[in-house]
């Protein structure tokens, strides 16, 4: 008789279409909100950063201009 000796089952994926849409909507509503405050979306910090980077196209600690500045 063979047994599966894994102590923890593989975690479910968190990057679902619903959560990606919720994070994207949050960014559209207020792009200056920090990642910590976006944790109210019930997504862990790591998953939230992964969604922001891979799905929304934002990068941590990188200056991102939203409009052109004219001098």
N, C-alpha and C positions, 0 to 999 in steps of 0.2 A: 504494500500500500504506500503510495507516494503522497506526501503532504507539502503544501506550500508553506515554507518557513518565513515568508516575509512578515515582518512585524507590523508594517503599515501598508495599507493598500495605496496604490497610486492615486494622487490627488486629481480631482476633476479640473478641467480647464476653467479658468475664470474669465478669459477674454471672450465672452459671448457677445453676440450682436447687440443685445439689449444694454449690456454694461458699456460697450464701446459707444453706443448712441447716447447714453446718459452722460458719459464723460465729455464727449464732443459737444453736447448741448450746454454743459456747464462751462466749457471753454468759450463757446460763442456768447453766452450771457455775460460772463465776466472773465476776460482773459488774464487779468492781473491777480486772480485768486491763487494762493499758494497751493502746493500739492498737499500739504498738511490739512488745509481747510477743505480740500476736495475729498478728504477721507470720509466726510459725512455721506458720501455716496455708497457706503457699505462695501468698499473695495479695499483690500489691503494696500499698504504703501507700495510694495514691490509690484503688485499687479497694476496699480494705478500708474506708476512710472512706465511700466511696460506698455500699457495701452496708449499713454500720451506719446511715447516715442515711436512705437511700431505702427499704430493705427491712426493717430491724429497728426503725427508728423512734427511734434514739438520736441525740443531738446533741452535738458536741464543745464542751467548755468551758461546759456548761450544767448547773447543779445539778439533779440528778434524785433526788427522794426515792422510795425503794422502799417505805417504810412510814410511816404517820402517827406523828409524835412527840407524845406526851402529856406535858404538864408538870404 
